[in-house]
Amino acid sequence: MNLLVNGDAERGPGGSAEPVSAVHGWVVREGAPALVGYDVGNGYPTPADPGPAHRGSRFFSGGNSPRTALVQDVPLPVGGPAGRAAVDAGRVRYAVSGWLGGYATQEDGARLSVEFRDGRGTPVALSVLGPVTAAERGGRTALVERSAQAAVPPGARSARVLLVFTRSGSGVSNDGYADAIALTLTASGGRA
């Protein structure tokens, strides 16, 4: 089960290339994100461009800000197969994944990170995905899957997920793109 709310950009306002002031499930920490429809065209990713096989109708974009940052704080389960006792015993693994990309040969990009924190809010582990370079996209508009997995560190009580879009050059649009963002936990013996 994906612990993130609206990791697919499908909920809340959006659908065009126009920035939105709020994104359902996320806190806009910086910039002006856009939740762009795959049907917008004008150089934005379309259903025919590389990306998630089972994509919805929209994806995240950096909007028109040089840097846009979205954050989501996720409390880890207290009980159950992936609860605190299992985490502290080293029996829970996490997987973070997302489709990250950009426009044509531009180096605008998206970076996804998950930072696990203990009960006092002190960081205890970090995974960073992206950005995907223009060369990794083959010089075309595309989203490429990136993922990481490891053990949830003992003592972890929450995860901070940060999605950052950065415009690398001049221009108005921040053409870092992301879709299908997920954070899942797996306890030894099955998925939590």
N, C-alpha and C positions, 0 to 999 in steps of 0.2 A: 504494500500500500504506500502510495506517495504521501509523505508527511507534509509536503508543501501545498499551500492553497493557491490555486490559479497558476500553476507552473506552465500552463499551455496558452496563456494570454486570452482565453476565451470569455472570461467573465468581466463585466463592468463596461464602462464607456470605451469607445474606440471603433476600429474598423477602417479608418482612413489613415493617411500619413500625418494628420494633424496631431500635435502633442495633446496629452491629457494631463489633468492636474492630480488625479488619483488613480491608482491601480489596485483593483480588488485583491486583498490578501497581502499586499506589499506596502511598505512605507517608501515613499519617494524621498530619498535623502539629498539628492542633488539633481539638477537638470530638469528636463521635460521629456519624459518617455512618450512613445507612440505605440499603440497596439494596432499594427497595420494588417489589413486584410490581404490574403494571398491573391485576391482578385483586383488589387489596386493597380498593378502594372507600373508603367513609367520607370522601369529599372528595378523595382522592388521584387523580391522573390515571388515566384508564381508556383502553382502546383506542378508545373513542368520542370522547375529547377531542382537540383539536388537538395534533399531535406528529409525530414521524418516520413516514413512510409504511411503512417496513420496520423497525418497532421490534421489539425482542425481547420478553422477558417482564418485564424489570425496568428501573428507572431509578435514578439517584442522588438522594438527598435529604439535607438538612442534619441529619436526625435530630432530636435534642431539645436540641441545644446552640445558644446564641445565635450562635456563629460556628463553622463547621466548615471545615477546609482539607485538601485532598488534593493531593499533589505527586507528579510523576513526572519524573525526569531521564532524558533520551533522548540517547545519544551519536549524533552524525551519522555517516554512512558515511565510512570512510577512503578507499575506492577506488570505482571504478565511475562510472557517468554522473552521479551526484549526490555524488561524493566530494569530498575536500578541494581537489583541483586545480580542479574545476569550480566549487565554492563560491568559492574565492579569485579565480577569473576572472569572477565575477558571472553564471554561467550556470545557477544553480539558484534556483528560486522555491519558496516554501512556501505552503501553505494550511492554515489552522486553522479548524475549524468545530465547532459543537455546537448542540444544541437546548436552550435555556435557558428556564426559566419559573417559575411559582409558582401559588399557590392563590387563586382568586376575586379579590376586590378588595384582598387583602393585598399589601404591598410587600416581603415576604420574597423574596429573589432569589438567583440564582447568577451568578458572574462567572468567566469563563475567560480565562486569559492564557497567552501563550507568550513566554518570555524567552530569546533566543539569547545564548550565552556563548562567549568565546574560550577558547583552551587553558589560560589561567590562571584561568578562572572569572569573568572580568569581563564584565558585561552589555554587549552591543553593539547590541541591538535588542529592542523590546517591542511586542506586539500585545495588546489587551485587548478582550474581547467581553462585553457585558452589564453589569449585570443588565438583564433585560427587565422593564419596569414593568407595573403592573396595567393602565394605560391602553393599553400596547402589546399586551397580551393581550386587550383588549376587556372587562376586568373579569371574566374567567372563568378557570377552571383550564385551563392550557394550557402547552405548550412551543412556543417559536418559534425557527426556525433563525437563527443568526447565524454570519457567516464573515468572514474577512479573508485577503488574500494579498498577498505582496510578495516581493522578492528576499531570499534568505538573505544576510546581510551577510558580505563577505569576512572571513576569519579565524574565523568561527563554527565551533565544534567540538561543541557540545551545545545542547540546548534544555531549559529547565525549564518544564514545564506545570503550572499551578496552577489548581485548581478550588476556589473559595471560596463557601460558602453563608452568607448573613447573615439572621438574623431581625430584622425591622424594629420589631416592636412586642412587646406582651406575649403571653403564651401559652406553651405547652410545646413545640409543634412548630416546627421551622425548616423552613418550607415553600418553600425554594428548591429547584428541581428541575433536573436535567440528564440528557441522554442523547445517545448517538451522537457522542461527543467524538472528533475526529480531527485528526491532524497528518500531512500528506503533503508530499513533495518532488517537484518536477518539474524535470528537467534539460532544457535546450534540446534538442529532438529526442525528448522522450518522458518518461514518468513513471518515476521511479526505484523 
